[in-house]
């Protein structure tokens, strides 16, 4: 292996780690009462956050920021475990990442809920920094904590 090949391999490993760190920052911002400014800063200007029929589709950094500001009023508490079984591919300045998420949360009504999902993200490297281009969230189940996912699923 020559120096150029080794350099490319190291860059790829650094990029994969940067994608992991970006997802961690996203989860931390969500767990900080869905901090709209922090979350929006992780997206390119023309990004899309797509939660499908369940959570809605928001186009553009400002629409994503507004959506997260609304979410922060509906969810009192959440912990995002989104680093489960990641699959990350990087080709130059574009990356694709697939994650499983588990999010225990408390709604503003006081109800405790389990939410499980998958994330399929596309990221781009802009000015040396990785940012989200698309985040696609697909619910696997949403269920009341006290009834569990085996007794009552409402997704």
C-alpha positions in Angstrom: 0.0 0.0 0.0 1.4 3.4 -0.9 1.1 6.6 1.0 -1.7 8.0 -1.1 -3.9 4.8 -0.5 -3.1 4.9 3.2 -4.0 8.6 3.3 -7.4 7.9 1.7 -8.1 5.0 4.1 -7.3 7.2 7.1 -9.5 10.0 5.7 -12.4 7.6 5.3 -12.0 6.4 9.0 -11.9 10.0 10.1 -15.0 10.8 8.1 -16.9 7.8 9.5 -16.0 9.0 13.0 -17.2 12.5 12.2 -20.5 11.1 11.0 -20.9 9.2 14.3 -20.1 12.4 16.2 -22.6 14.4 14.2 -25.4 11.9 15.0 -24.3 12.0 18.7 -24.6 15.8 18.6 -28.1 15.5 17.0 -29.2 13.1 19.8 -27.8 15.4 22.5 -29.6 18.4 21.0 -32.9 16.4 20.9 -32.3 15.4 24.5 -31.8 19.0 25.3 -35.6 19.6 25.0 -35.3 19.4 21.2 -33.1 22.5 21.1 -34.2 24.0 17.8 -31.1 26.1 17.2 -28.7 23.4 18.0 -30.5 20.8 15.8 -30.9 23.2 12.8 -27.2 24.0 12.9 -26.5 20.4 12.1 -28.3 20.6 8.7 -27.4 22.2 5.3 -29.6 25.0 4.3 -31.8 22.9 1.9 -32.0 19.8 4.1 -35.0 17.6 4.5 -36.1 16.1 7.8 -38.6 13.4 6.8 -40.7 11.6 9.5 -43.2 10.2 7.1 -46.9 10.3 7.8 -46.3 9.9 11.5 -44.0 12.8 12.2 -44.3 15.0 9.0 -41.8 16.3 6.4 -39.9 19.6 6.8 -37.9 21.1 4.0 -35.1 23.6 4.7 -33.1 24.4 7.8 -35.7 27.0 9.0 -38.6 24.6 8.7 -36.6 22.0 10.6 -35.9 24.6 13.3 -39.6 25.6 13.6 -40.6 21.9 13.8 -38.2 21.2 16.6 -39.4 24.3 18.5 -43.0 22.8 18.3 -41.8 19.4 19.4 -40.1 20.8 22.4 -43.6 21.9 23.6 -45.1 18.4 23.2 -42.3 16.3 24.7 -41.0 17.1 28.3 -38.2 14.6 28.3 -36.5 12.2 25.9 -33.3 10.1 25.7 -32.2 9.2 22.1 -30.3 6.0 21.8 -29.4 6.3 18.1 -26.0 4.7 17.9 -27.4 1.2 17.8 -26.1 -1.0 14.9 -24.9 1.9 12.7 -24.0 1.2 9.1 -22.0 4.1 7.6 -20.7 4.4 4.1 -18.6 7.3 2.9 -17.7 8.2 -0.7 -15.7 11.4 -0.8 -18.0 14.2 0.4 -21.2 12.2 0.7 -22.1 9.7 3.4 -25.0 7.5 4.1 -25.8 6.2 7.5 -28.5 3.8 8.9 -29.2 3.6 12.6 -31.7 2.0 14.9 -33.2 4.3 17.5 -34.8 3.7 20.9 -36.3 6.8 22.5 -38.0 6.6 25.9 -39.9 9.8 26.5 -42.4 11.7 28.6 -45.0 13.7 26.7 -46.3 17.0 28.0 -49.4 15.2 29.1 -47.3 13.2 31.6 -47.6 10.0 29.6 -44.4 7.9 29.4 -43.8 6.4 26.0 -41.4 4.0 24.2 -40.6 5.0 20.6 -38.4 2.8 18.3 -37.4 3.8 14.9 -34.8 3.6 12.1 -32.9 6.6 10.8 -31.6 6.7 7.2 -29.4 9.8 6.8 -27.6 11.3 3.9 -24.8 13.7 4.9 -22.5 16.0 2.9 -19.2 17.4 3.8 -19.2 21.2 3.3 -16.2 23.4 4.2 -14.6 20.4 5.9 -17.6 19.8 8.1 -20.2 17.0 7.9 -23.8 18.1 7.9 -27.2 16.4 7.4 -28.7 16.6 3.9 -31.6 14.3 4.7 -32.8 12.6 7.9 -35.5 10.0 7.3 -37.1 8.7 10.5 -39.4 5.6 10.3 -41.3 4.5 13.3 -41.2 0.8 14.3 -43.4 1.2 17.3 -44.8 3.8 19.7 -46.4 2.4 22.9 -47.2 3.5 26.4 -44.5 2.7 28.9 -46.8 0.9 31.4 -48.4 -1.3 28.7 -45.2 -2.2 26.8 -44.7 -2.8 23.1 -46.2 -6.3 23.3 -49.6 -5.3 24.7 -50.4 -2.1 23.0 -48.8 -0.7 19.8 -50.2 2.5 18.3 -47.8 2.7 15.4 
